[in-house]
Amino acid sequence: MPNAGRNSKEAKKTKMNVRKGDTVVVLSGKDKGRRGKIIRVEMDDQKVVIEGINIAKKHMKPRGKMMQGGIIDQEAPLPRSKVMLVCPRCSKPSRVARTRVEGHLVRQCHQCGEVIDR
């Protein structure tokens, strides 16, 4: 069976154009047009968690004496296709180009040509 693992998650892994700490803009949904900083990237599910965006209510049960129960607001993951990177130099949402600089593969802004990676 040479095609046994073809549809598994390992075979579908793709590179993401955004990383933790990047500023992104939401392209669609209830938070369309809002900007925020990425606090977590989930590579397996191809999702990102953005600070202060896509807030969901979570009902928490009290655990032990110290933790109080109740309704908590927390950020829910968004698909990576719904966000676009904001260039730090021109402050515009931009697609990402991958170019080689001094032997390293870096991300580059399509609009102004600025290298995004530090």
C-alpha positions in Angstrom: 0.0 0.0 0.0 2.2 2.8 -1.2 -0.5 5.5 -0.7 -1.3 4.6 2.8 -0.4 7.9 4.5 -1.5 10.2 1.7 -4.5 11.8 3.4 -2.9 12.0 6.9 -2.1 15.4 8.6 1.6 14.8 8.1 1.2 14.8 4.3 -0.8 18.0 4.3 1.6 20.2 6.3 2.2 23.5 4.6 4.3 26.5 5.6 2.5 29.4 7.2 3.1 33.0 6.1 2.5 34.3 9.6 4.4 33.7 12.9 3.9 34.4 16.6 4.3 38.1 17.3 3.3 39.3 13.8 0.6 41.9 13.4 -2.2 40.8 11.1 -5.5 42.1 9.8 -8.7 40.0 9.8 -10.1 39.6 6.2 -13.6 38.2 6.9 -16.1 37.4 9.7 -17.4 39.4 12.6 -14.0 41.0 13.3 -13.3 42.0 9.7 -10.8 44.9 9.4 -9.5 44.6 12.9 -5.8 44.3 13.6 -4.0 42.3 16.3 -0.9 40.5 17.3 -0.6 36.7 17.0 -0.2 35.1 20.4 -0.3 31.4 19.3 0.0 29.5 16.0 -1.5 26.0 15.7 0.4 24.3 12.8 -1.6 21.1 12.8 -4.9 22.8 12.3 -3.5 25.7 10.3 -5.1 28.2 12.7 -3.9 31.3 14.6 -5.0 32.9 17.8 -5.0 36.7 17.8 -4.9 39.0 20.8 -8.3 40.5 21.5 -10.0 39.1 18.3 -12.6 36.3 17.9 -13.6 36.4 21.5 -15.7 33.4 22.7 -17.4 32.8 26.0 -16.2 29.7 27.9 -18.1 28.2 30.9 -15.6 27.1 33.5 -16.4 24.8 36.4 -14.6 25.6 39.7 -11.7 23.3 40.3 -10.5 23.1 43.9 -10.7 25.9 46.5 -8.5 28.5 44.6 -10.1 28.5 41.1 -13.4 30.3 40.8 -15.9 29.1 38.2 -18.0 31.3 35.9 -18.1 32.6 32.3 -14.7 33.5 30.9 -14.0 35.5 27.7 -11.1 34.0 25.7 -9.6 34.2 22.2 -10.7 31.4 19.8 -8.5 30.2 16.9 -9.1 31.6 13.4 -8.1 29.9 10.1 -4.9 31.2 8.6 -6.7 32.0 5.4 -8.8 34.6 7.1 -5.8 36.8 8.2 -3.2 38.7 6.2 0.2 40.0 7.5 0.6 43.7 8.0 4.0 45.0 6.9 5.9 46.7 9.7 7.3 49.4 7.3 4.3 50.5 5.2 1.6 49.4 7.7 -0.5 47.9 4.8 -1.8 44.3 4.6 0.4 42.5 2.2 1.0 39.1 0.7 4.3 37.5 1.6 7.1 36.6 -0.8 9.8 34.2 0.1 13.3 35.3 -1.0 16.9 34.2 -0.2 19.1 36.7 1.6 22.6 35.7 2.6 21.7 32.0 2.3 18.6 32.3 4.5 15.0 32.1 3.3 13.2 35.2 4.6 9.7 36.7 4.2 9.4 39.9 2.2 6.5 42.4 1.7 5.0 42.4 -1.8 4.1 46.1 -1.6 7.3 47.8 -0.5 9.9 45.0 -0.7 10.8 45.3 3.0 12.3 42.1 4.6 9.9 41.2 7.4 12.0 38.6 9.3 14.5 40.0 11.7 
